[in-house]
Amino acid sequence: MTSLQENRRRSVNERLSKLCSEAGVLFVEYEAGRSKICQDRVHFNEIGQSEVGGMIFRHCRHFLL
């Protein structure tokens, strides 16, 4: 990832985090290592998808009971 792309990613995450906070919603941040990203360097591979899915499920499961 280039420096410009990294700066854009951080900027978007900061804005999303602020919007979520203002709306009373938890912003779940996830920093994926290279081993969890597909070759396109954009999407999660199966391991990354599983980790993110688990994080979301753990956060939401109390709403399901």
A tleap script that builds the chain and sets N, CA, C and O, in Angstrom:
source leaprc.protein.ff14SB
mol = sequence {
  NMET THR SER LEU GLN GLU ASN ARG ARG ARG
  SER VAL ASN GLU ARG LEU SER LYS LEU CYS
  SER GLU ALA GLY VAL LEU PHE VAL GLU TYR
  GLU ALA GLY ARG SER LYS ILE CYS GLN ASP
  ARG VAL HIE PHE ASN GLU ILE GLY GLN SER
  GLU VAL GLY GLY MET ILE PHE ARG HIE CYS
  ARG HIE PHE LEU CLEU
}
set mol.1.N position { 0.854 -1.171 0.000 }
set mol.1.CA position { 0.000 0.000 0.000 }
set mol.1.C position { 0.896 1.229 0.000 }
set mol.1.O position { 1.863 1.311 0.758 }
set mol.2.N position { 0.567 2.160 -0.842 }
set mol.2.CA position { 1.364 3.385 -0.913 }
set mol.2.C position { 1.044 4.291 0.269 }
set mol.2.O position { 0.052 4.098 0.971 }
set mol.3.N position { 1.888 5.262 0.470 }
set mol.3.CA position { 1.682 6.231 1.546 }
set mol.3.C position { 0.369 6.988 1.362 }
set mol.3.O position { -0.351 7.233 2.331 }
set mol.4.N position { 0.059 7.354 0.127 }
set mol.4.CA position { -1.189 8.067 -0.162 }
set mol.4.C position { -2.397 7.194 0.178 }
set mol.4.O position { -3.357 7.666 0.786 }
set mol.5.N position { -2.345 5.926 -0.214 }
set mol.5.CA position { -3.453 5.018 0.082 }
set mol.5.C position { -3.611 4.833 1.588 }
set mol.5.O position { -4.730 4.815 2.101 }
set mol.6.N position { -2.496 4.697 2.289 }
set mol.6.CA position { -2.537 4.535 3.741 }
set mol.6.C position { -3.127 5.775 4.403 }
set mol.6.O position { -3.928 5.652 5.330 }
set mol.7.N position { -2.752 6.951 3.953 }
set mol.7.CA position { -3.309 8.190 4.503 }
set mol.7.C position { -4.807 8.283 4.251 }
set mol.7.O position { -5.562 8.701 5.130 }
set mol.8.N position { -5.239 7.895 3.057 }
set mol.8.CA position { -6.674 7.907 2.751 }
set mol.8.C position { -7.431 6.928 3.633 }
set mol.8.O position { -8.505 7.244 4.145 }
set mol.9.N position { -6.859 5.726 3.811 }
set mol.9.CA position { -7.501 4.710 4.654 }
set mol.9.C position { -7.652 5.232 6.078 }
set mol.9.O position { -8.716 5.108 6.683 }
set mol.10.N position { -6.594 5.809 6.601 }
set mol.10.CA position { -6.653 6.339 7.970 }
set mol.10.C position { -7.665 7.473 8.082 }
set mol.10.O position { -8.411 7.552 9.058 }
set mol.11.N position { -7.687 8.338 7.093 }
set mol.11.CA position { -8.626 9.456 7.095 }
set mol.11.C position { -10.070 8.956 7.082 }
set mol.11.O position { -10.906 9.444 7.842 }
set mol.12.N position { -10.357 7.995 6.229 }
set mol.12.CA position { -11.716 7.431 6.160 }
set mol.12.C position { -12.075 6.774 7.478 }
set mol.12.O position { -13.182 6.966 7.981 }
set mol.13.N position { -11.151 5.994 8.052 }
set mol.13.CA position { -11.432 5.335 9.332 }
set mol.13.C position { -11.678 6.343 10.445 }
set mol.13.O position { -12.547 6.136 11.293 }
set mol.14.N position { -10.915 7.434 10.446 }
set mol.14.CA position { -11.122 8.470 11.468 }
set mol.14.C position { -12.495 9.112 11.321 }
set mol.14.O position { -13.186 9.339 12.315 }
set mol.15.N position { -12.890 9.402 10.094 }
set mol.15.CA position { -14.218 10.002 9.864 }
set mol.15.C position { -15.330 9.035 10.239 }
set mol.15.O position { -16.316 9.427 10.864 }
set mol.16.N position { -15.172 7.764 9.856 }
set mol.16.CA position { -16.187 6.763 10.208 }
set mol.16.C position { -16.286 6.590 11.718 }
set mol.16.O position { -17.381 6.485 12.269 }
set mol.17.N position { -15.142 6.560 12.377 }
set mol.17.CA position { -15.125 6.422 13.834 }
set mol.17.C position { -15.866 7.581 14.493 }
set mol.17.O position { -16.646 7.374 15.422 }
set mol.18.N position { -15.623 8.802 14.012 }
set mol.18.CA position { -16.302 9.982 14.564 }
set mol.18.C position { -17.803 9.913 14.315 }
set mol.18.O position { -18.592 10.180 15.221 }
set mol.19.N position { -18.206 9.559 13.099 }
set mol.19.CA position { -19.631 9.442 12.782 }
set mol.19.C position { -20.304 8.376 13.651 }
set mol.19.O position { -21.413 8.573 14.148 }
set mol.20.N position { -19.625 7.262 13.823 }
set mol.20.CA position { -20.176 6.194 14.664 }
set mol.20.C position { -20.330 6.671 16.102 }
set mol.20.O position { -21.357 6.428 16.736 }
set mol.21.N position { -19.309 7.348 16.614 }
set mol.21.CA position { -19.351 7.857 17.978 }
set mol.21.C position { -20.516 8.823 18.170 }
set mol.21.O position { -21.233 8.753 19.167 }
set mol.22.N position { -20.696 9.724 17.206 }
set mol.22.CA position { -21.795 10.687 17.279 }
set mol.22.C position { -23.155 9.999 17.237 }
set mol.22.O position { -24.129 10.506 17.793 }
set mol.23.N position { -23.223 8.846 16.578 }
set mol.23.CA position { -24.482 8.112 16.464 }
set mol.23.C position { -24.653 7.081 17.579 }
set mol.23.O position { -25.668 6.386 17.631 }
set mol.24.N position { -23.659 6.980 18.474 }
set mol.24.CA position { -23.744 6.011 19.567 }
set mol.24.C position { -23.512 4.582 19.113 }
set mol.24.O position { -24.029 3.637 19.709 }
set mol.25.N position { -22.733 4.433 18.058 }
set mol.25.CA position { -22.449 3.110 17.492 }
set mol.25.C position { -20.963 2.830 17.651 }
set mol.25.O position { -20.136 3.719 17.449 }
set mol.26.N position { -20.620 1.592 18.013 }
set mol.26.CA position { -19.221 1.217 18.160 }
set mol.26.C position { -18.584 1.013 16.789 }
set mol.26.O position { -19.119 0.281 15.957 }
set mol.27.N position { -17.462 1.648 16.558 }
set mol.27.CA position { -16.678 1.450 15.346 }
set mol.27.C position { -15.670 0.361 15.634 }
set mol.27.O position { -14.781 0.542 16.465 }
set mol.28.N position { -15.797 -0.767 14.959 }
set mol.28.CA position { -14.893 -1.899 15.170 }
set mol.28.C position { -13.742 -1.759 14.187 }
set mol.28.O position { -13.931 -1.874 12.976 }
set mol.29.N position { -12.555 -1.512 14.710 }
set mol.29.CA position { -11.379 -1.338 13.861 }
set mol.29.C position { -10.603 -2.645 13.793 }
set mol.29.O position { -10.457 -3.350 14.791 }
set mol.30.N position { -10.118 -2.951 12.622 }
set mol.30.CA position { -9.381 -4.199 12.404 }
set mol.30.C position { -8.191 -3.912 11.502 }
set mol.30.O position { -8.357 -3.443 10.376 }
set mol.31.N position { -7.019 -4.187 11.985 }
set mol.31.CA position { -5.794 -4.028 11.201 }
set mol.31.C position { -5.368 -5.420 10.752 }
set mol.31.O position { -4.847 -6.205 11.545 }
set mol.32.N position { -5.588 -5.716 9.496 }
set mol.32.CA position { -5.269 -7.038 8.967 }
set mol.32.C position { -3.807 -7.116 8.554 }
set mol.32.O position { -3.296 -6.237 7.861 }
set mol.33.N position { -3.152 -8.167 8.984 }
set mol.33.CA position { -1.794 -8.414 8.514 }
set mol.33.C position { -1.822 -8.917 7.075 }
set mol.33.O position { -2.873 -9.308 6.567 }
set mol.34.N position { -0.691 -8.906 6.438 }
set mol.34.CA position { -0.606 -9.327 5.031 }
set mol.34.C position { -1.141 -10.743 4.823 }
set mol.34.O position { -1.676 -11.049 3.757 }
set mol.35.N position { -1.003 -11.604 5.825 }
set mol.35.CA position { -1.445 -12.992 5.681 }
set mol.35.C position { -2.969 -13.109 5.680 }
set mol.35.O position { -3.502 -14.200 5.475 }
set mol.36.N position { -3.668 -12.012 5.905 }
set mol.36.CA position { -5.129 -12.042 5.966 }
set mol.36.C position { -5.782 -11.248 4.842 }
set mol.36.O position { -6.989 -11.008 4.857 }
set mol.37.N position { -4.971 -10.843 3.868 }
set mol.37.CA position { -5.436 -10.046 2.738 }
set mol.37.C position { -5.214 -10.835 1.445 }
set mol.37.O position { -4.195 -11.507 1.289 }
set mol.38.N position { -6.169 -10.751 0.525 }
set mol.38.CA position { -6.028 -11.404 -0.785 }
set mol.38.C position { -4.929 -10.723 -1.592 }
set mol.38.O position { -4.434 -9.660 -1.217 }
set mol.39.N position { -4.566 -11.336 -2.679 }
set mol.39.CA position { -3.511 -10.789 -3.536 }
set mol.39.C position { -3.870 -9.424 -4.100 }
set mol.39.O position { -2.979 -8.647 -4.442 }
set mol.40.N position { -5.170 -9.114 -4.204 }
set mol.40.CA position { -5.553 -7.793 -4.729 }
set mol.40.C position { -5.280 -6.676 -3.717 }
set mol.40.O position { -5.414 -5.496 -4.040 }
set mol.41.N position { -4.899 -7.051 -2.498 }
set mol.41.CA position { -4.554 -6.139 -1.410 }
set mol.41.C position { -5.724 -5.244 -0.991 }
set mol.41.O position { -5.522 -4.189 -0.390 }
set mol.42.N position { -6.944 -5.673 -1.313 }
set mol.42.CA position { -8.137 -4.912 -0.961 }
set mol.42.C position { -9.064 -5.746 -0.085 }
set mol.42.O position { -9.600 -5.243 0.903 }
set mol.43.N position { -9.253 -6.994 -0.430 }
set mol.43.CA position { -10.233 -7.846 0.234 }
set mol.43.C position { -9.564 -8.808 1.206 }
set mol.43.O position { -8.406 -9.188 1.034 }
set mol.44.N position { -10.321 -9.194 2.234 }
set mol.44.CA position { -9.834 -10.202 3.176 }
set mol.44.C position { -9.861 -11.575 2.525 }
set mol.44.O position { -10.747 -11.871 1.724 }
set mol.45.N position { -8.884 -12.419 2.872 }
set mol.45.CA position { -8.943 -13.816 2.473 }
set mol.45.C position { -9.810 -14.551 3.499 }
set mol.45.O position { -10.418 -13.918 4.363 }
set mol.46.N position { -9.870 -15.871 3.409 }
set mol.46.CA position { -10.756 -16.636 4.307 }
set mol.46.C position { -10.404 -16.426 5.775 }
set mol.46.O position { -11.294 -16.329 6.619 }
set mol.47.N position { -9.120 -16.356 6.080 }
set mol.47.CA position { -8.700 -16.156 7.473 }
set mol.47.C position { -9.141 -14.775 7.965 }
set mol.47.O position { -9.688 -14.649 9.060 }
set mol.48.N position { -8.905 -13.756 7.164 }
set mol.48.CA position { -9.313 -12.402 7.532 }
set mol.48.C position { -10.822 -12.279 7.670 }
set mol.48.O position { -11.320 -11.643 8.598 }
set mol.49.N position { -11.548 -12.894 6.737 }
set mol.49.CA position { -13.013 -12.869 6.800 }
set mol.49.C position { -13.512 -13.526 8.076 }
set mol.49.O position { -14.438 -13.034 8.721 }
set mol.50.N position { -12.889 -14.639 8.433 }
set mol.50.CA position { -13.290 -15.347 9.651 }
set mol.50.C position { -13.031 -14.491 10.890 }
set mol.50.O position { -13.875 -14.424 11.783 }
set mol.51.N position { -11.883 -13.844 10.950 }
set mol.51.CA position { -11.574 -12.995 12.109 }
set mol.51.C position { -12.539 -11.825 12.224 }
set mol.51.O position { -13.060 -11.550 13.305 }
set mol.52.N position { -12.780 -11.134 11.111 }
set mol.52.CA position { -13.696 -9.986 11.144 }
set mol.52.C position { -15.110 -10.447 11.478 }
set mol.52.O position { -15.802 -9.812 12.273 }
set mol.53.N position { -15.536 -11.548 10.873 }
set mol.53.CA position { -16.863 -12.091 11.173 }
set mol.53.C position { -17.006 -12.432 12.647 }
set mol.53.O position { -18.046 -12.175 13.253 }
set mol.54.N position { -15.956 -13.012 13.223 }
set mol.54.CA position { -15.979 -13.346 14.653 }
set mol.54.C position { -16.062 -12.102 15.522 }
set mol.54.O position { -16.785 -12.079 16.518 }
set mol.55.N position { -15.316 -11.064 15.143 }
set mol.55.CA position { -15.364 -9.808 15.911 }
set mol.55.C position { -16.765 -9.204 15.871 }
set mol.55.O position { -17.290 -8.765 16.895 }
set mol.56.N position { -17.357 -9.187 14.696 }
set mol.56.CA position { -18.699 -8.626 14.551 }
set mol.56.C position { -19.708 -9.462 15.324 }
set mol.56.O position { -20.574 -8.916 16.008 }
set mol.57.N position { -19.599 -10.785 15.220 }
set mol.57.CA position { -20.526 -11.650 15.941 }
set mol.57.C position { -20.416 -11.449 17.444 }
set mol.57.O position { -21.431 -11.316 18.127 }
set mol.58.N position { -19.181 -11.426 17.972 }
set mol.58.CA position { -19.004 -11.239 19.421 }
set mol.58.C position { -19.596 -9.908 19.877 }
set mol.58.O position { -20.151 -9.808 20.971 }
set mol.59.N position { -19.474 -8.898 19.037 }
set mol.59.CA position { -20.026 -7.588 19.389 }
set mol.59.C position { -21.554 -7.608 19.360 }
set mol.59.O position { -22.191 -6.966 20.196 }
set mol.60.N position { -22.141 -8.321 18.427 }
set mol.60.CA position { -23.595 -8.274 18.214 }
set mol.60.C position { -24.375 -9.371 18.929 }
set mol.60.O position { -25.598 -9.273 19.031 }
set mol.61.N position { -23.714 -10.406 19.424 }
set mol.61.CA position { -24.452 -11.576 19.913 }
set mol.61.C position { -25.403 -11.257 21.063 }
set mol.61.O position { -26.433 -11.919 21.192 }
set mol.62.N position { -25.098 -10.273 21.898 }
set mol.62.CA position { -26.008 -9.968 23.001 }
set mol.62.C position { -27.333 -9.384 22.479 }
set mol.62.O position { -28.340 -9.417 23.187 }
set mol.63.N position { -27.340 -8.851 21.244 }
set mol.63.CA position { -28.578 -8.364 20.665 }
set mol.63.C position { -29.430 -9.516 20.155 }
set mol.63.O position { -30.635 -9.359 19.959 }
set mol.64.N position { -28.809 -10.679 19.938 }
set mol.64.CA position { -29.500 -11.820 19.349 }
set mol.64.C position { -30.190 -12.696 20.394 }
set mol.64.O position { -31.068 -13.490 20.058 }
set mol.65.N position { -29.799 -12.553 21.641 }
set mol.65.CA position { -30.363 -13.418 22.707 }
set mol.65.C position { -31.594 -12.853 23.318 }
set mol.65.O position { -32.173 -13.462 24.217 }
savepdb mol mol.pdb
quit
